[in-house]
Structures are given as structure tokens and as C-alpha cells.
């Protein structure tokens, strides 16, 4: 008669190395810095009214914050799919999707970018 051990496997929890929850193995001078610069902002959309409104709201937020970044509006579905976005509009900051599936007001975009 065989005995089986049916214990639940303990989940491995990844503990971030720093406060920003990045997955780097060590803290660098740029890590956890609120001064981390925004190098690119993209709005992904299908060209519809909602997506265009999101683009305008993001441009307003960038101007309001005085950021030296140009907002790119991408409607090419192949490029949109590269980001793994399934619902639009979406906002991509420094190649990371930060919002998708809803139109954020200008004030909400400003909070995201600060």
C-alpha cells in the first residue's frame, strides 16, 4: 500500500528588494527615485472618439506638468497588440502599460505621471 503526501505546496513569495516593488536584484541610484524621468508616453487606441479623448487628456496633462515629452498616438493594431493590450484606450509610460480600458480625466493622468 502506497502512502501519498497531499500537502499543499507552499507558495514562493517574491520579496521586492526596495520600496518601488521593482524586480531588480539590487538597489541602484535610479531605483526608488521619484525623480525617475519619463522618456516616452504613448496612447494606444483604435481611433475612436474615446481613444482620441484619452489622447487629448494625456496631452493636456503633459502640458500642465511641463514635461518635455511628446505624446505619441498609436492606432496600428499590430503595435497595440505588442503591448498585450486587449481593451482600449491604453496609456504606456516608458514602455509600461499604466492604464487600459477606460478614459482617464486630465487630473487622473497627472496623478499617474507624478
FIDREN-113075 format. One record per atom (N, C-alpha, C): residue number from 0; atom name; residue in three letters; x, y, z. Coordinates in Angstrom, 1 decimal, decimal comma, always signed. Layout:
% residues N
+------+------+------+--------+--------+--------+
! roza ! gugu ! guti !     c1 !     c2 !     c3 !
+------+------+------+--------+--------+--------+
!  NUM !   CA !  Ala !      X !      Y !      Z !
...
+------+------+------+--------+--------+--------+
***
This chain:
% residues 114
+------+------+------+--------+--------+--------+
! roza ! gugu ! guti !     c1 !     c2 !     c3 !
+------+------+------+--------+--------+--------+
!    0 !    N !  Unk !   +0,8 !   -1,2 !   +0,0 !
!    0 !   CA !  Unk !   +0,0 !   +0,0 !   +0,0 !
!    0 !    C !  Unk !   +0,9 !   +1,2 !   +0,0 !
!    1 !    N !  Unk !   +0,7 !   +2,1 !   -0,9 !
!    1 !   CA !  Unk !   +1,5 !   +3,3 !   -1,1 !
!    1 !    C !  Unk !   +0,9 !   +4,5 !   -0,3 !
!    2 !    N !  Unk !   +1,7 !   +5,2 !   +0,4 !
!    2 !   CA !  Unk !   +1,2 !   +6,4 !   +1,1 !
!    2 !    C !  Unk !   +1,6 !   +7,7 !   +0,3 !
!    3 !    N !  Unk !   +0,6 !   +8,5 !   +0,2 !
!    3 !   CA !  Unk !   +0,8 !   +9,8 !   -0,5 !
!    3 !    C !  Unk !   +0,8 !  +10,9 !   +0,4 !
!    4 !    N !  Unk !   +1,6 !  +11,9 !   +0,1 !
!    4 !   CA !  Unk !   +1,6 !  +13,1 !   +0,9 !
!    4 !    C !  Unk !   +0,9 !  +14,2 !   +0,1 !
!    5 !    N !  Unk !   -0,3 !  +14,6 !   +0,5 !
!    5 !   CA !  Unk !   -1,1 !  +15,5 !   -0,2 !
!    5 !    C !  Unk !   -1,0 !  +16,9 !   +0,4 !
!    6 !    N !  Unk !   +0,1 !  +17,3 !   +0,9 !
!    6 !   CA !  Unk !   +0,2 !  +18,7 !   +1,5 !
!    6 !    C !  Unk !   +0,2 !  +19,7 !   +0,4 !
!    7 !    N !  Unk !   -0,4 !  +20,8 !   +0,7 !
!    7 !   CA !  Unk !   -0,4 !  +21,9 !   -0,3 !
!    7 !    C !  Unk !   +1,0 !  +22,5 !   -0,4 !
!    8 !    N !  Unk !   +1,4 !  +22,7 !   -1,6 !
!    8 !   CA !  Unk !   +2,7 !  +23,3 !   -1,9 !
!    8 !    C !  Unk !   +2,7 !  +24,8 !   -1,3 !
!    9 !    N !  Unk !   +3,8 !  +25,1 !   -0,6 !
!    9 !   CA !  Unk !   +3,9 !  +26,4 !   -0,1 !
!    9 !    C !  Unk !   +4,3 !  +27,3 !   -1,3 !
!   10 !    N !  Unk !   +3,6 !  +28,5 !   -1,4 !
!   10 !   CA !  Unk !   +3,8 !  +29,4 !   -2,4 !
!   10 !    C !  Unk !   +5,1 !  +30,2 !   -2,1 !
!   11 !    N !  Unk !   +5,9 !  +30,3 !   -3,2 !
!   11 !   CA !  Unk !   +7,1 !  +31,2 !   -3,1 !
!   11 !    C !  Unk !   +6,7 !  +32,6 !   -3,3 !
!   12 !    N !  Unk !   +7,0 !  +33,4 !   -2,3 !
!   12 !   CA !  Unk !   +6,7 !  +34,8 !   -2,4 !
!   12 !    C !  Unk !   +8,0 !  +35,6 !   -2,8 !
!   13 !    N !  Unk !   +7,8 !  +36,4 !   -3,8 !
!   13 !   CA !  Unk !   +9,0 !  +37,2 !   -4,2 !
!   13 !    C !  Unk !   +8,9 !  +38,5 !   -3,4 !
!   14 !    N !  Unk !  +10,0 !  +38,7 !   -2,7 !
!   14 !   CA !  Unk !  +10,0 !  +39,9 !   -1,9 !
!   14 !    C !  Unk !  +10,8 !  +41,0 !   -2,7 !
!   15 !    N !  Unk !  +10,2 !  +42,1 !   -2,9 !
!   15 !   CA !  Unk !  +10,9 !  +43,1 !   -3,7 !
!   15 !    C !  Unk !  +12,1 !  +43,6 !   -2,9 !
!   16 !    N !  Unk !  +13,1 !  +44,0 !   -3,5 !
!   16 !   CA !  Unk !  +14,3 !  +44,5 !   -2,9 !
!   16 !    C !  Unk !  +14,2 !  +45,9 !   -2,4 !
!   17 !    N !  Unk !  +13,2 !  +46,6 !   -2,8 !
!   17 !   CA !  Unk !  +13,1 !  +48,0 !   -2,5 !
!   17 !    C !  Unk !  +11,6 !  +48,5 !   -2,4 !
!   18 !    N !  Unk !  +11,4 !  +49,7 !   -2,1 !
!   18 !   CA !  Unk !  +10,1 !  +50,2 !   -1,9 !
!   18 !    C !  Unk !   +9,3 !  +50,4 !   -3,2 !
!   19 !    N !  Unk !   +9,9 !  +50,4 !   -4,3 !
!   19 !   CA !  Unk !   +9,2 !  +50,7 !   -5,6 !
!   19 !    C !  Unk !   +8,6 !  +49,3 !   -6,2 !
!   20 !    N !  Unk !   +8,9 !  +48,2 !   -5,5 !
!   20 !   CA !  Unk !   +8,5 !  +46,9 !   -6,0 !
!   20 !    C !  Unk !   +9,0 !  +46,5 !   -7,3 !
!   21 !    N !  Unk !  +10,1 !  +47,1 !   -7,7 !
!   21 !   CA !  Unk !  +10,7 !  +46,7 !   -9,0 !
!   21 !    C !  Unk !  +11,3 !  +45,3 !   -8,8 !
!   22 !    N !  Unk !  +11,6 !  +44,6 !   -9,8 !
!   22 !   CA !  Unk !  +12,1 !  +43,3 !   -9,8 !
!   22 !    C !  Unk !  +13,6 !  +43,2 !   -9,9 !
!   23 !    N !  Unk !  +14,3 !  +44,4 !   -9,7 !
!   23 !   CA !  Unk !  +15,8 !  +44,3 !   -9,7 !
!   23 !    C !  Unk !  +16,3 !  +43,6 !   -8,5 !
!   24 !    N !  Unk !  +17,5 !  +43,1 !   -8,7 !
!   24 !   CA !  Unk !  +18,1 !  +42,3 !   -7,6 !
!   24 !    C !  Unk !  +18,9 !  +43,2 !   -6,6 !
!   25 !    N !  Unk !  +19,2 !  +44,4 !   -7,0 !
!   25 !   CA !  Unk !  +19,9 !  +45,3 !   -6,1 !
!   25 !    C !  Unk !  +19,4 !  +46,8 !   -6,4 !
!   26 !    N !  Unk !  +19,5 !  +47,6 !   -5,3 !
!   26 !   CA !  Unk !  +19,1 !  +48,9 !   -5,4 !
!   26 !    C !  Unk !  +20,2 !  +49,8 !   -6,1 !
!   27 !    N !  Unk !  +19,7 !  +50,5 !   -7,1 !
!   27 !   CA !  Unk !  +20,6 !  +51,4 !   -7,9 !
!   27 !    C !  Unk !  +20,3 !  +52,8 !   -7,6 !
!   28 !    N !  Unk !  +21,1 !  +53,7 !   -8,1 !
!   28 !   CA !  Unk !  +20,8 !  +55,1 !   -7,7 !
!   28 !    C !  Unk !  +19,5 !  +55,6 !   -8,4 !
!   29 !    N !  Unk !  +19,1 !  +55,0 !   -9,4 !
!   29 !   CA !  Unk !  +17,8 !  +55,4 !  -10,1 !
!   29 !    C !  Unk !  +16,6 !  +54,7 !   -9,5 !
!   30 !    N !  Unk !  +16,8 !  +53,6 !   -8,7 !
!   30 !   CA !  Unk !  +15,8 !  +52,9 !   -8,1 !
!   30 !    C !  Unk !  +15,1 !  +53,7 !   -7,0 !
!   31 !    N !  Unk !  +13,8 !  +53,6 !   -6,9 !
!   31 !   CA !  Unk !  +13,0 !  +54,3 !   -5,9 !
!   31 !    C !  Unk !  +13,1 !  +55,8 !   -6,0 !
!   32 !    N !  Unk !  +13,6 !  +56,3 !   -7,0 !
!   32 !   CA !  Unk !  +13,7 !  +57,7 !   -7,2 !
!   32 !    C !  Unk !  +12,4 !  +58,3 !   -7,8 !
!   33 !    N !  Unk !  +11,8 !  +59,3 !   -7,1 !
!   33 !   CA !  Unk !  +10,6 !  +59,9 !   -7,6 !
!   33 !    C !  Unk !  +11,1 !  +60,8 !   -8,8 !
!   34 !    N !  Unk !  +12,4 !  +61,0 !   -8,9 !
!   34 !   CA !  Unk !  +12,9 !  +61,8 !  -10,0 !
!   34 !    C !  Unk !  +13,1 !  +61,1 !  -11,3 !
!   35 !    N !  Unk !  +12,7 !  +59,8 !  -11,3 !
!   35 !   CA !  Unk !  +12,8 !  +59,0 !  -12,5 !
!   35 !    C !  Unk !  +12,2 !  +59,7 !  -13,6 !
!   36 !    N !  Unk !  +12,9 !  +59,9 !  -14,7 !
!   36 !   CA !  Unk !  +12,4 !  +60,7 !  -15,8 !
!   36 !    C !  Unk !  +11,5 !  +59,9 !  -16,7 !
!   37 !    N !  Unk !  +10,5 !  +60,6 !  -17,2 !
!   37 !   CA !  Unk !   +9,6 !  +60,0 !  -18,2 !
!   37 !    C !  Unk !  +10,2 !  +60,3 !  -19,6 !
!   38 !    N !  Unk !  +10,5 !  +59,2 !  -20,3 !
!   38 !   CA !  Unk !  +11,1 !  +59,4 !  -21,6 !
!   38 !    C !  Unk !  +10,1 !  +59,2 !  -22,7 !
!   39 !    N !  Unk !   +9,0 !  +58,5 !  -22,5 !
!   39 !   CA !  Unk !   +8,1 !  +58,3 !  -23,6 !
!   39 !    C !  Unk !   +6,7 !  +58,1 !  -23,0 !
!   40 !    N !  Unk !   +5,7 !  +58,7 !  -23,7 !
!   40 !   CA !  Unk !   +4,3 !  +58,5 !  -23,3 !
!   40 !    C !  Unk !   +3,5 !  +58,2 !  -24,6 !
!   41 !    N !  Unk !   +2,8 !  +57,1 !  -24,6 !
!   41 !   CA !  Unk !   +2,0 !  +56,7 !  -25,8 !
!   41 !    C !  Unk !   +0,6 !  +56,4 !  -25,4 !
!   42 !    N !  Unk !   -0,3 !  +56,8 !  -26,2 !
!   42 !   CA !  Unk !   -1,7 !  +56,4 !  -26,1 !
!   42 !    C !  Unk !   -2,0 !  +55,4 !  -27,2 !
!   43 !    N !  Unk !   -2,5 !  +54,3 !  -26,8 !
!   43 !   CA !  Unk !   -2,9 !  +53,2 !  -27,7 !
!   43 !    C !  Unk !   -4,4 !  +53,2 !  -27,9 !
!   44 !    N !  Unk !   -4,8 !  +53,2 !  -29,1 !
!   44 !   CA !  Unk !   -6,3 !  +53,2 !  -29,4 !
!   44 !    C !  Unk !   -6,6 !  +52,8 !  -30,8 !
!   45 !    N !  Unk !   -7,9 !  +52,7 !  -31,0 !
!   45 !   CA !  Unk !   -8,4 !  +52,3 !  -32,3 !
!   45 !    C !  Unk !   -8,8 !  +53,5 !  -33,2 !
!   46 !    N !  Unk !   -8,6 !  +54,7 !  -32,7 !
!   46 !   CA !  Unk !   -9,0 !  +55,8 !  -33,5 !
!   46 !    C !  Unk !  -10,4 !  +56,3 !  -33,2 !
!   47 !    N !  Unk !  -11,1 !  +55,7 !  -32,2 !
!   47 !   CA !  Unk !  -12,5 !  +56,0 !  -31,9 !
!   47 !    C !  Unk !  -12,5 !  +57,3 !  -31,1 !
!   48 !    N !  Unk !  -13,7 !  +57,8 !  -30,8 !
!   48 !   CA !  Unk !  -13,9 !  +59,0 !  -30,1 !
!   48 !    C !  Unk !  -13,3 !  +59,0 !  -28,6 !
!   49 !    N !  Unk !  -13,5 !  +57,8 !  -28,0 !
!   49 !   CA !  Unk !  -12,9 !  +57,7 !  -26,6 !
!   49 !    C !  Unk !  -11,4 !  +57,7 !  -26,6 !
!   50 !    N !  Unk !  -10,8 !  +57,0 !  -27,6 !
!   50 !   CA !  Unk !   -9,4 !  +56,9 !  -27,6 !
!   50 !    C !  Unk !   -8,8 !  +58,3 !  -27,9 !
!   51 !    N !  Unk !   -9,4 !  +59,0 !  -28,8 !
!   51 !   CA !  Unk !   -9,0 !  +60,3 !  -29,2 !
!   51 !    C !  Unk !   -9,1 !  +61,3 !  -28,0 !
!   52 !    N !  Unk !  -10,2 !  +61,1 !  -27,2 !
!   52 !   CA !  Unk !  -10,3 !  +61,9 !  -26,0 !
!   52 !    C !  Unk !   -9,2 !  +61,6 !  -25,0 !
!   53 !    N !  Unk !   -8,9 !  +60,3 !  -24,9 !
!   53 !   CA !  Unk !   -7,8 !  +60,0 !  -24,0 !
!   53 !    C !  Unk !   -6,5 !  +60,6 !  -24,4 !
!   54 !    N !  Unk !   -6,2 !  +60,6 !  -25,7 !
!   54 !   CA !  Unk !   -5,0 !  +61,3 !  -26,2 !
!   54 !    C !  Unk !   -5,0 !  +62,8 !  -25,9 !
!   55 !    N !  Unk !   -6,1 !  +63,4 !  -26,0 !
!   55 !   CA !  Unk !   -6,2 !  +64,9 !  -25,7 !
!   55 !    C !  Unk !   -6,0 !  +65,1 !  -24,2 !
!   56 !    N !  Unk !   -6,6 !  +64,2 !  -23,4 !
!   56 !   CA !  Unk !   -6,4 !  +64,4 !  -21,9 !
!   56 !    C !  Unk !   -4,9 !  +64,2 !  -21,5 !
!   57 !    N !  Unk !   -4,3 !  +63,2 !  -22,1 !
!   57 !   CA !  Unk !   -2,9 !  +63,0 !  -21,8 !
!   57 !    C !  Unk !   -2,0 !  +64,2 !  -22,3 !
!   58 !    N !  Unk !   -2,3 !  +64,7 !  -23,4 !
!   58 !   CA !  Unk !   -1,5 !  +65,9 !  -23,9 !
!   58 !    C !  Unk !   -1,7 !  +67,1 !  -23,0 !
!   59 !    N !  Unk !   -2,9 !  +67,3 !  -22,5 !
!   59 !   CA !  Unk !   -3,2 !  +68,3 !  -21,5 !
!   59 !    C !  Unk !   -2,4 !  +68,1 !  -20,2 !
!   60 !    N !  Unk !   -2,4 !  +66,9 !  -19,7 !
!   60 !   CA !  Unk !   -1,7 !  +66,6 !  -18,5 !
!   60 !    C !  Unk !   -0,2 !  +66,8 !  -18,7 !
!   61 !    N !  Unk !   +0,4 !  +66,4 !  -19,8 !
!   61 !   CA !  Unk !   +1,8 !  +66,6 !  -20,0 !
!   61 !    C !  Unk !   +2,1 !  +68,1 !  -20,1 !
!   62 !    N !  Unk !   +1,3 !  +68,9 !  -20,8 !
!   62 !   CA !  Unk !   +1,5 !  +70,3 !  -20,8 !
!   62 !    C !  Unk !   +1,3 !  +71,0 !  -19,5 !
!   63 !    N !  Unk !   +0,4 !  +70,6 !  -18,7 !
!   63 !   CA !  Unk !   +0,1 !  +71,1 !  -17,4 !
!   63 !    C !  Unk !   +1,3 !  +70,8 !  -16,4 !
!   64 !    N !  Unk !   +1,9 !  +69,6 !  -16,5 !
!   64 !   CA !  Unk !   +3,0 !  +69,3 !  -15,7 !
!   64 !    C !  Unk !   +4,3 !  +69,8 !  -16,2 !
!   65 !    N !  Unk !   +4,3 !  +70,4 !  -17,4 !
!   65 !   CA !  Unk !   +5,5 !  +70,9 !  -18,0 !
!   65 !    C !  Unk !   +6,6 !  +69,9 !  -18,4 !
!   66 !    N !  Unk !   +6,1 !  +68,7 !  -18,7 !
!   66 !   CA !  Unk !   +7,0 !  +67,6 !  -19,1 !
!   66 !    C !  Unk !   +7,5 !  +67,8 !  -20,5 !
!   67 !    N !  Unk !   +8,8 !  +67,6 !  -20,7 !
!   67 !   CA !  Unk !   +9,4 !  +67,7 !  -22,0 !
!   67 !    C !  Unk !   +9,3 !  +66,5 !  -22,9 !
!   68 !    N !  Unk !   +8,1 !  +65,9 !  -23,0 !
!   68 !   CA !  Unk !   +7,9 !  +64,7 !  -23,7 !
!   68 !    C !  Unk !   +6,7 !  +64,9 !  -24,7 !
!   69 !    N !  Unk !   +6,9 !  +64,3 !  -25,8 !
!   69 !   CA !  Unk !   +5,8 !  +64,4 !  -26,8 !
!   69 !    C !  Unk !   +5,0 !  +63,1 !  -26,7 !
!   70 !    N !  Unk !   +3,7 !  +63,3 !  -26,7 !
!   70 !   CA !  Unk !   +2,8 !  +62,1 !  -26,6 !
!   70 !    C !  Unk !   +2,5 !  +61,6 !  -28,0 !
!   71 !    N !  Unk !   +2,7 !  +60,2 !  -28,1 !
!   71 !   CA !  Unk !   +2,5 !  +59,5 !  -29,3 !
!   71 !    C !  Unk !   +1,2 !  +58,8 !  -29,3 !
!   72 !    N !  Unk !   +0,4 !  +58,9 !  -30,4 !
!   72 !   CA !  Unk !   -0,9 !  +58,3 !  -30,5 !
!   72 !    C !  Unk !   -0,8 !  +57,1 !  -31,5 !
!   73 !    N !  Unk !   -0,9 !  +55,9 !  -31,0 !
!   73 !   CA !  Unk !   -0,7 !  +54,7 !  -31,9 !
!   73 !    C !  Unk !   -2,1 !  +54,0 !  -32,1 !
!   74 !    N !  Unk !   -2,4 !  +53,9 !  -33,4 !
!   74 !   CA !  Unk !   -3,6 !  +53,2 !  -33,8 !
!   74 !    C !  Unk !   -3,4 !  +51,9 !  -34,6 !
!   75 !    N !  Unk !   -2,1 !  +51,7 !  -34,9 !
!   75 !   CA !  Unk !   -1,8 !  +50,4 !  -35,6 !
!   75 !    C !  Unk !   -2,0 !  +49,2 !  -34,7 !
!   76 !    N !  Unk !   -2,9 !  +48,4 !  -35,0 !
!   76 !   CA !  Unk !   -3,3 !  +47,3 !  -34,2 !
!   76 !    C !  Unk !   -2,2 !  +46,3 !  -33,9 !
!   77 !    N !  Unk !   -1,3 !  +46,1 !  -34,9 !
!   77 !   CA !  Unk !   -0,1 !  +45,2 !  -34,6 !
!   77 !    C !  Unk !   +0,7 !  +45,8 !  -33,5 !
!   78 !    N !  Unk !   +1,0 !  +47,1 !  -33,5 !
!   78 !   CA !  Unk !   +1,8 !  +47,7 !  -32,5 !
!   78 !    C !  Unk !   +1,1 !  +47,7 !  -31,2 !
!   79 !    N !  Unk !   -0,2 !  +47,9 !  -31,2 !
!   79 !   CA !  Unk !   -1,0 !  +47,9 !  -29,9 !
!   79 !    C !  Unk !   -0,9 !  +46,5 !  -29,3 !
!   80 !    N !  Unk !   -1,0 !  +45,4 !  -30,1 !
!   80 !   CA !  Unk !   -1,0 !  +44,1 !  -29,6 !
!   80 !    C !  Unk !   +0,4 !  +43,7 !  -29,0 !
!   81 !    N !  Unk !   +1,4 !  +44,4 !  -29,5 !
!   81 !   CA !  Unk !   +2,8 !  +44,1 !  -28,9 !
!   81 !    C !  Unk !   +2,8 !  +44,4 !  -27,4 !
!   82 !    N !  Unk !   +2,0 !  +45,3 !  -27,0 !
!   82 !   CA !  Unk !   +1,9 !  +45,7 !  -25,6 !
!   82 !    C !  Unk !   +1,0 !  +44,8 !  -24,8 !
!   83 !    N !  Unk !   +0,3 !  +43,9 !  -25,4 !
!   83 !   CA !  Unk !   -0,6 !  +43,0 !  -24,7 !
!   83 !    C !  Unk !   -1,9 !  +43,6 !  -24,3 !
!   84 !    N !  Unk !   -2,2 !  +44,7 !  -24,9 !
!   84 !   CA !  Unk !   -3,4 !  +45,5 !  -24,5 !
!   84 !    C !  Unk !   -4,6 !  +44,9 !  -25,2 !
!   85 !    N !  Unk !   -5,7 !  +44,5 !  -24,5 !
!   85 !   CA !  Unk !   -6,8 !  +43,9 !  -25,1 !
!   85 !    C !  Unk !   -8,0 !  +44,9 !  -25,0 !
!   86 !    N !  Unk !   -8,0 !  +45,9 !  -24,2 !
!   86 !   CA !  Unk !   -9,1 !  +46,9 !  -24,2 !
!   86 !    C !  Unk !   -8,5 !  +48,3 !  -24,2 !
!   87 !    N !  Unk !   -9,1 !  +49,1 !  -25,0 !
!   87 !   CA !  Unk !   -8,6 !  +50,5 !  -25,3 !
!   87 !    C !  Unk !   -9,5 !  +51,5 !  -24,8 !
!   88 !    N !  Unk !   -9,1 !  +52,7 !  -24,6 !
!   88 !   CA !  Unk !   -7,7 !  +53,2 !  -24,8 !
!   88 !    C !  Unk !   -6,8 !  +52,7 !  -23,7 !
!   89 !    N !  Unk !   -5,5 !  +52,8 !  -24,0 !
!   89 !   CA !  Unk !   -4,4 !  +52,5 !  -23,0 !
!   89 !    C !  Unk !   -3,4 !  +53,5 !  -23,0 !
!   90 !    N !  Unk !   -2,7 !  +53,7 !  -21,9 !
!   90 !   CA !  Unk !   -1,6 !  +54,6 !  -21,7 !
!   90 !    C !  Unk !   -0,4 !  +53,9 !  -21,4 !
!   91 !    N !  Unk !   +0,7 !  +54,1 !  -22,1 !
!   91 !   CA !  Unk !   +2,0 !  +53,5 !  -21,9 !
!   91 !    C !  Unk !   +3,0 !  +54,6 !  -21,6 !
!   92 !    N !  Unk !   +3,7 !  +54,4 !  -20,4 !
!   92 !   CA !  Unk !   +4,7 !  +55,3 !  -20,0 !
!   92 !    C !  Unk !   +6,0 !  +54,6 !  -19,8 !
!   93 !    N !  Unk !   +7,0 !  +55,0 !  -20,5 !
!   93 !   CA !  Unk !   +8,3 !  +54,4 !  -20,5 !
!   93 !    C !  Unk !   +8,2 !  +52,9 !  -20,8 !
!   94 !    N !  Unk !   +7,4 !  +52,6 !  -21,8 !
!   94 !   CA !  Unk !   +7,2 !  +51,2 !  -22,3 !
!   94 !    C !  Unk !   +6,4 !  +50,3 !  -21,3 !
!   95 !    N !  Unk !   +5,8 !  +50,8 !  -20,3 !
!   95 !   CA !  Unk !   +5,0 !  +50,1 !  -19,4 !
!   95 !    C !  Unk !   +3,5 !  +50,5 !  -19,4 !
!   96 !    N !  Unk !   +2,6 !  +49,6 !  -19,6 !
!   96 !   CA !  Unk !   +1,2 !  +49,9 !  -19,7 !
!   96 !    C !  Unk !   +0,8 !  +50,3 !  -18,3 !
!   97 !    N !  Unk !   +0,3 !  +51,5 !  -18,1 !
!   97 !   CA !  Unk !   -0,1 !  +52,0 !  -16,8 !
!   97 !    C !  Unk !   -1,7 !  +52,2 !  -16,7 !
!   98 !    N !  Unk !   -2,4 !  +52,1 !  -17,8 !
!   98 !   CA !  Unk !   -3,8 !  +52,2 !  -17,7 !
!   98 !    C !  Unk !   -4,4 !  +51,6 !  -19,0 !
!   99 !    N !  Unk !   -5,5 !  +50,9 !  -18,9 !
!   99 !   CA !  Unk !   -6,2 !  +50,5 !  -20,1 !
!   99 !    C !  Unk !   -7,7 !  +50,2 !  -19,8 !
!  100 !    N !  Unk !   -8,4 !  +50,4 !  -20,9 !
!  100 !   CA !  Unk !   -9,9 !  +50,1 !  -20,8 !
!  100 !    C !  Unk !  -10,8 !  +51,2 !  -20,4 !
!  101 !    N !  Unk !  -10,2 !  +52,4 !  -20,0 !
!  101 !   CA !  Unk !  -11,1 !  +53,5 !  -19,6 !
!  101 !    C !  Unk !  -10,4 !  +54,8 !  -20,0 !
!  102 !    N !  Unk !  -11,2 !  +55,8 !  -20,2 !
!  102 !   CA !  Unk !  -10,8 !  +57,2 !  -20,4 !
!  102 !    C !  Unk !  -10,5 !  +57,9 !  -19,1 !
!  103 !    N !  Unk !   -9,3 !  +58,2 !  -18,9 !
!  103 !   CA !  Unk !   -8,9 !  +58,9 !  -17,6 !
!  103 !    C !  Unk !   -9,1 !  +60,4 !  -17,9 !
!  104 !    N !  Unk !   -9,5 !  +61,1 !  -16,9 !
!  104 !   CA !  Unk !   -9,6 !  +62,6 !  -16,9 !
!  104 !    C !  Unk !   -8,2 !  +63,1 !  -16,8 !
!  105 !    N !  Unk !   -8,0 !  +64,4 !  -17,2 !
!  105 !   CA !  Unk !   -6,7 !  +65,0 !  -17,2 !
!  105 !    C !  Unk !   -6,1 !  +65,0 !  -15,8 !
!  106 !    N !  Unk !   -6,9 !  +65,2 !  -14,8 !
!  106 !   CA !  Unk !   -6,3 !  +65,2 !  -13,4 !
!  106 !    C !  Unk !   -5,9 !  +63,8 !  -13,0 !
!  107 !    N !  Unk !   -6,6 !  +62,8 !  -13,5 !
!  107 !   CA !  Unk !   -6,1 !  +61,4 !  -13,2 !
!  107 !    C !  Unk !   -4,8 !  +61,1 !  -13,9 !
!  108 !    N !  Unk !   -4,7 !  +61,6 !  -15,1 !
!  108 !   CA !  Unk !   -3,4 !  +61,3 !  -15,8 !
!  108 !    C !  Unk !   -2,3 !  +62,0 !  -15,2 !
!  109 !    N !  Unk !   -2,5 !  +63,2 !  -14,7 !
!  109 !   CA !  Unk !   -1,5 !  +64,0 !  -14,0 !
!  109 !    C !  Unk !   -1,0 !  +63,2 !  -12,7 !
!  110 !    N !  Unk !   -1,9 !  +62,6 !  -12,0 !
!  110 !   CA !  Unk !   -1,6 !  +61,8 !  -10,8 !
!  110 !    C !  Unk !   -0,7 !  +60,6 !  -11,3 !
!  111 !    N !  Unk !   -1,0 !  +60,0 !  -12,4 !
!  111 !   CA !  Unk !   -0,3 !  +58,9 !  -12,9 !
!  111 !    C !  Unk !   +1,2 !  +59,3 !  -13,2 !
!  112 !    N !  Unk !   +1,3 !  +60,5 !  -13,8 !
!  112 !   CA !  Unk !   +2,6 !  +60,9 !  -14,3 !
!  112 !    C !  Unk !   +3,5 !  +61,5 !  -13,2 !
!  113 !    N !  Unk !   +3,0 !  +61,8 !  -12,0 !
!  113 !   CA !  Unk !   +3,8 !  +62,4 !  -11,0 !
!  113 !    C !  Unk !   +4,7 !  +61,5 !  -10,3 !
+------+------+------+--------+--------+--------+
***
